[in-house]
Amino acid sequence: MTRAPAIILSLSLAATALLPTTARGGPFDAGPLADFLTIFRQQAIPKQVVVWRHPEFKAGTVVVSTRERRLYYVLGGGRAIEYGVGVGREGFTWSGVKTISRKREWPDWRPPAPMLKRRPDLPRHMAGGIENPLGARALYLGSSEYRIHGSNEPDTIGAAVSSGCIRMTNNDVIDLYSRVKVGTKVVVLR
């Protein structure tokens, strides 16, 4: 192990002695230390600032292009942040306008009834944490069952694999979460 990762690991282990454990598990499972550790995971499709040529979408709007498998956070001034995303698989794509109705860090997951009907093997509840399918953050879209959320499967970013939710790497969803507010407009295009 090189010196820098060894120092980071030592600091991380030392920090665990200072942090209380929770009923959900240890400090590596969720919270600030888990957020820190996501920095070292490889990014499937790196986020980048791009030229934005769609003036109909104003600064602060989130635009998801299902076809491109990209999410854009419009900055204004002809720029947007582009993130890679995973989108709904065949039969689970959708389009429309929603607003972010809730934001949660390390959210619990309760599969919706239609998903449980298709997959009765799924747990009925899963506490938030590294193994949770919603990942580090979730942005709830109106009263729908859809969310923009992190993922514990970063290899699915750029693919059409979900049941309609928009998946991001944990690093990217943490970044987007810090930029948006409840009430932010989300436009999903096919």
C-alpha positions in Angstrom: 0.0 0.0 0.0 1.4 3.4 -0.9 1.8 6.1 1.8 -1.2 8.3 0.9 -3.9 5.5 1.0 -2.3 4.1 4.1 -2.5 7.5 5.8 -6.2 7.9 4.7 -7.0 4.5 5.9 -5.3 5.2 9.3 -7.2 8.5 9.6 -10.5 6.7 8.7 -9.9 4.0 11.3 -9.0 6.5 13.9 -12.1 8.5 13.1 -14.3 5.4 13.7 -13.3 5.4 17.4 -14.7 8.9 17.7 -18.0 8.2 16.0 -20.9 6.5 17.7 -22.2 3.4 15.9 -25.9 3.3 15.1 -28.5 0.6 14.8 -28.0 0.7 11.1 -24.4 -0.4 11.4 -21.0 1.1 11.7 -19.7 4.5 10.6 -18.6 3.1 7.2 -22.2 2.2 6.3 -23.8 5.7 6.1 -23.1 9.3 7.0 -20.1 11.6 6.7 -17.5 8.8 6.7 -19.3 6.8 4.1 -19.6 10.0 2.0 -15.9 10.6 2.3 -15.0 7.1 1.2 -17.2 7.4 -1.9 -14.6 9.9 -3.2 -12.2 7.0 -3.9 -14.6 4.9 -6.0 -13.9 5.1 -9.7 -16.3 7.2 -11.7 -18.1 5.3 -14.5 -18.9 8.5 -16.6 -17.2 11.5 -15.1 -19.3 14.6 -14.6 -18.3 17.7 -16.6 -19.4 21.2 -17.3 -20.8 21.4 -20.9 -22.1 24.1 -23.3 -25.9 24.3 -22.8 -27.8 25.3 -26.0 -31.4 24.9 -24.7 -32.6 28.3 -23.4 -36.1 26.9 -22.7 -34.6 25.3 -19.6 -33.6 27.9 -17.1 -30.8 27.9 -14.5 -31.5 25.6 -11.6 -33.5 23.1 -13.7 -32.7 19.4 -13.8 -33.0 17.9 -17.3 -32.8 14.1 -17.9 -32.2 12.8 -21.4 -33.2 9.2 -21.3 -31.9 8.6 -24.8 -28.5 10.0 -24.0 -28.5 8.6 -20.4 -27.4 11.9 -19.1 -28.7 14.3 -16.5 -28.0 18.0 -16.8 -28.1 20.6 -14.0 -28.5 23.9 -15.8 -26.1 26.5 -14.5 -27.2 29.4 -16.7 -24.9 31.5 -19.0 -24.9 28.7 -21.6 -23.5 26.1 -19.2 -24.7 22.9 -17.5 -23.2 20.2 -15.4 -23.6 16.8 -17.2 -23.7 13.6 -15.2 -24.0 10.0 -16.5 -27.1 8.2 -15.3 -28.8 4.9 -15.4 -32.4 5.0 -16.7 -35.5 2.8 -16.9 -35.2 -0.3 -18.9 -37.5 -1.3 -21.8 -41.1 -0.9 -20.6 -40.1 1.4 -17.7 -39.2 4.6 -19.5 -41.2 7.7 -18.9 -41.1 11.4 -19.6 -42.7 14.4 -18.1 -42.2 17.3 -15.6 -41.9 16.7 -11.9 -40.6 18.7 -8.9 -38.3 17.5 -6.2 -40.7 17.0 -3.3 -38.3 15.6 -0.7 -34.6 15.1 -0.2 -33.0 12.4 2.0 -29.5 11.4 2.9 -28.8 7.7 3.1 -32.5 6.9 2.7 -34.3 3.8 3.8 -35.8 1.8 0.9 -39.3 0.3 0.7 -39.9 -1.2 -2.8 -43.2 0.0 -4.3 -46.0 -2.5 -4.6 -45.7 -3.0 -8.4 -42.0 -3.8 -7.9 -42.8 -6.3 -5.1 -45.4 -7.9 -7.4 -42.7 -8.5 -10.0 -40.1 -9.4 -7.5 -41.6 -11.0 -4.4 -38.1 -12.0 -3.2 -37.2 -8.3 -2.4 -37.1 -7.2 1.2 -40.1 -5.1 2.3 -37.8 -2.6 4.0 -34.0 -1.9 3.8 -32.3 0.6 6.1 -30.2 3.3 4.5 -26.5 2.5 4.0 -23.9 1.4 1.5 -25.8 -1.8 0.5 -29.1 0.1 0.0 -30.2 0.4 -3.7 -31.0 4.1 -3.2 -27.4 4.8 -2.3 -26.1 8.0 -0.6 -28.9 10.4 -1.5 -32.5 10.4 -2.9 -34.4 13.2 -4.5 -38.1 12.3 -4.6 -40.0 13.3 -7.7 -43.4 14.7 -6.7 -45.9 12.1 -5.5 -44.6 9.5 -8.0 -42.7 6.4 -7.1 -39.7 7.7 -9.1 -36.6 9.1 -7.6 -33.2 10.4 -8.7 -30.9 8.4 -6.4 -27.4 7.1 -5.8 -26.6 3.5 -6.6 -24.6 0.7 -5.0 -24.1 -0.6 -8.6 -22.0 2.0 -10.3 -21.5 -0.3 -13.3 -25.2 0.3 -14.2 -24.6 4.0 -14.9 -25.0 4.7 -18.6 -27.4 1.7 -19.0 -31.2 1.2 -19.2 -31.7 -1.1 -16.2 -34.0 0.5 -13.6 -37.7 0.3 -12.9 -38.0 4.0 -13.9 -35.8 5.7 -11.4 -32.8 7.8 -12.4 -29.6 6.3 -11.0 -26.4 8.2 -10.4 -23.1 7.3 -8.8 -23.0 8.1 -5.1 -20.4 10.8 -5.8 -22.6 12.5 -8.4 -25.9 12.3 -6.4 -24.1 13.9 -3.4 -23.0 16.7 -5.7 -26.4 17.2 -7.3 -28.1 16.9 -3.8 -26.0 19.9 -2.6 -27.1 22.0 -5.6 -30.9 21.4 -5.7 -33.7 22.4 -3.4 -37.1 21.0 -2.7 -39.3 22.5 -5.4 -36.6 22.2 -8.1 -38.1 21.5 -11.6 -37.1 18.2 -13.1 -37.8 17.6 -16.9 -37.4 14.0 -18.1 -37.1 13.6 -21.9 -37.2 10.4 -23.9 
